[in-house]
Amino acid sequence: MKNPLLQFTDKGIYCSVAKVYLDPWKPVDKAIITHGHADHSRYGHKSYITHHRNVPIIRHRLGEINVSGVAWGQTFTINNVKFSLHPAGHIIGSSQIRVEHKGEVWVFTGDYKTENDGISTPYEVVKCDSFITECTFGLPAFKWTPQEEVMDSINNWWLENQAEGKTSILFGYSLGKAQRLLKYLNPDIGKIYTHGAIENMTEVLRPLVDFPATTLITKETKKQDLLGNMVLAPPSAHGSTWIKKMVPYVTGSASGWMTFRGARRRRAIDKGFVLSDHCDWTGLLESIKATGAEKVICTHGYSDIFSRYLREQGYDARTEETQYGEEETTEIEEKIIA
């Protein structure tokens, strides 16, 4: 019995014919990277291949690395295996990886979402035989409200806090979520201040996207300067001495996890906004169907429940263990980017 085109190993997803890893979590010679979050792009590989929009992101995060950038749909061949990158819609520069050899086609999604956020290249359906999908929000309870409605709610929340003379502090990951929020915050309401991790990452991305102006919070920033204005901060800043100096403030978090009220309470958040950079339940199912894949491999998220549902629908579906996941992204990314 021949080995599958892509295998799950202790280092990552491996194409043995090409001797290439996809988003490996341990150091390898050659890595193809889907996007810049810390759980998918790690330090220590000898060479990196990624979409050209992701090159400045991972260079900012990882330093001077040997990285080459390719365009969407550009085919590159390694040991007779054809590879190409296709938009994943997750964050700026995020890709799916298409792998073809002897007529067999696999697609690895990395992380992805189907809603067009206006700053990431929109998700593209890629036909394949085998589909490796995340299922971070692979439960029927997860159903997203359109982005425009969520951002209207956030701007109205800011106005309400301003009327009460309070600072609005909104939490979002430094790479991806923070820029999505920033793009649609209304600067006519007030000034937008940023934590250093978000400011640094946003400066890397400004050549790619037209963002509103921001002001970095420094030691010289006074509490009075912030009153009535907006502060964008990473989740890791919550409860820190940095944030305690901003009293009086109101906190908000933009995340798919805000679907559950318990998550908001556990994180001691005043206001939760359901806004995710991943697919909801319907988005996952529609994406899988559109690929035409017969085999589906479910990785991080609610993989057991989701794969069981897929099998009930007639798919050849199973799970595989990886080291991808938002929790790790939160803990590592904010420290690296700051």
ABEGO torsion letter per residue (X at the ends): XBBBABBBBAAEBBBAAAGBBBGBABBBABBBBABABAAABBBGBABBBBBAAAAAAAAAAAEBBBBBBBBBGBBBBBGGBBBBBBBAGABBGBBBBBBBBGGBBBBBAEBBBABBAGABBBBBBBBBABBBBBAAABBAABBBBBAAAAAAAAAAAAAAAAAAGBBBBBBBBABGAAAAAAAABBAAAEBBBBBAAAAAAAAAAAAABBBBBBBBBBAABBAAAABGBBBBBBAAABGBAAAAAAOBBBBBBBBAAAABAAAAAAAGBABBBBBBABBBAAAAAAAAAAAGBABBBBBBEBAAAAAAAAAAAGBBBBBBBBABEAAAAAAAAAAAAX
